[in-house]
């Protein structure tokens, strides 16, 4: 009996089995959900989502320059620059299972990020989740709010849910917060949409029923994907995401199910 041949055959089969196990481990690893900030937001804004994410989703909230963990860095005033910054942060992790989520301004950044990923020929995200934002082809109706004097700018902010009166009336806080908001408003108000081929990425659009936005404009996200979009509405206004974190966590989970997960 040729023991060396048997040993060689067994060794080869073990290696094959290890390869299968490695593949299974990768397919079972959590999908990373990169969360992009809304105007004035930071990575801390999404801390509640991690608590409601199931084991199949790993929340990774990212910071743009000038906020959160990157507060000392210069602010960006262009959505394209913001998307490029996020791409630089995550490009080393795009070979695993991942998805993208952005609320309001973050939705626009997410859209531009997917386009950058396509240009760079990286694997596509499993899903793009967006909330609180019309399709990117719907242009901003006001383009000079970031240029307003401080007193008038504060009056504009009072109309938004995200800035509390305590913050608006605190001079020290506003000295920190106002430049961030102005930069984000500038990015949104100066963005010029460029039509391109729809990408092959599923999109889920989430909306607050009390938002001061047109539902038909939300459906304009359909122009950006070859897949049929999923539309989910929730009780609440523009920041409905915080009062519906548990339900949104379920939306994330269902949106990143892979064929392997279904088979299992």
SULPECOR-V237397 format. One line per field, one symbol per residue. ss: DSSP state (A for helix, B for strand, O for the rest). psi: psi as a letter, one per 30 degrees, with the letter a starting at -180 (. if undefined). burial: # if it has 16 or more other ideal C-beta (glycine too) atoms within 10 Angstrom, else .. A space follows every 50 residues. Layout:
ss=???
psi=???
burial=???
//
This chain:
ss=OOAAAAAAAAAAAAAAAAAAAAAAAAAAOOBBBBBBOOOOOOAAAAAAAA AAOOOOBBBBBOOOOOOAAAOOOOOOOOAAAAAAAAAAAAAAAOOOOBBB BBBOAAAAAAAAAAAAAAAOOOOOOOOBBBBOOOOOOOOOOOOOAAAOOA AAAAAAAAOOOOOOAAAAOOAAAAAAAAAAAAAAAAAAAOOOOOOOOOBO OOBBBBBBOOOOOOAAAAAAAAAABOOOOBBBBBOOOOOAAAAOAAAAAA AAAAAOOOAAAAAO
psi=kjeeeeeeeeeeeeeeeeeeeeeeeefflkkkjjkkllkflaeffgffee ffkaffkjkjklklkglbfgeflklkgkeeeeeeeeeeefffggfakllk kkkcefeeeeeeeeeeeeefhlkllfkjkllgkllffjkkfkggeffkle eeeeeefffkffjleeeegjeeeefeeeeeeeeeeeeefgkjkjklkklh kkkkkkkkfgkhlkeeeefffffflflklkkkllklbehffefgeeeeee eeeffgkleeeee.
burial=.............................##############.##..## .##..##.##########.#....###.##.######..#...#..#### #################....#.#############.#......##.... ..##..#....##...##.....#..##.##########.#.......#. ########..#.#....#.###.##...##...#.#.####..##..##. ###.##........
//
